[in-house]
Amino acid sequence: MKKKKFYISIFSLVILDQIIKIIIKKSYFMNRHELIANIFYFKPYINTDYSWINSLFNLNISLFIHLSFVIITGIIMVFSYDYIKYHNYNSKIIRILFIFWFSGVICSFIDKVFWGGSLDYIYLKPLFIFDLKDCYIAIGEILSILLIIKHWNDLNDFKVTSLIRHSVERVKNIISSD
């Protein structure tokens, strides 16, 4: 049952992000509204630089590199989550963290492939413009940092090679079961 809720949560967050973007694109793309005076605005914009870092520093990183990064991040997250579950470290907060991370990565992929960039619409003056997907990723980052701080001593025993070995074994098992 937990597995089903996990996937439904991810699917729901992705659908919510995309429905908001479709509504904005179809009906409100040219609208601009000040929500909180001189701080917070509704300001739709398609970021064709594919990421805020690329936009901020004008790095001109290609779509291919961005898609590769999103795919690699997604693969690393799948194996990390599998490793955590396998070693019974899975808790409600870890599931929530991964729900937000997976949702953010899936939305990022969809944005790059189907929108030609990210349809951002929340402007925090003078910092940046973002969307719901960016909030998902930020929540995942905050939860990750909090968990790292909380379990700092436990992380001393963690070895990346253990995660890699586990991931290779899982891939071998999947391949051999076919």
HELIX and SHEET records of a PDB file:
HELIX    1   1 LYS A    2  ILE A   23  1                                  22    
HELIX    2   2 ILE A   24  TYR A   28  3                                   5    
HELIX    3   3 TRP A   52  PHE A   57  1                                   6    
HELIX    4   4 LEU A   63  TYR A   86  1                                  24    
HELIX    5   5 LYS A   92  ILE A  110  1                                  19    
HELIX    6   6 ASP A  111  TRP A  115  3                                   5    
HELIX    7   7 LEU A  132  LYS A  150  1                                  19    
HELIX    8   8 TRP A  152  LEU A  155  1                                   4    
HELIX    9   9 VAL A  160  SER A  177  1                                  18    
SHEET    1   A 4 HIS A  33  ILE A  36  0                                        
SHEET    2   A 4 PHE A  40  ASN A  47 -1                                        
SHEET    3   A 4 SER A 118  LEU A 124 -1                                        
SHEET    4   A 4 PHE A 128  PHE A 130 -1                                        
END                                                                             
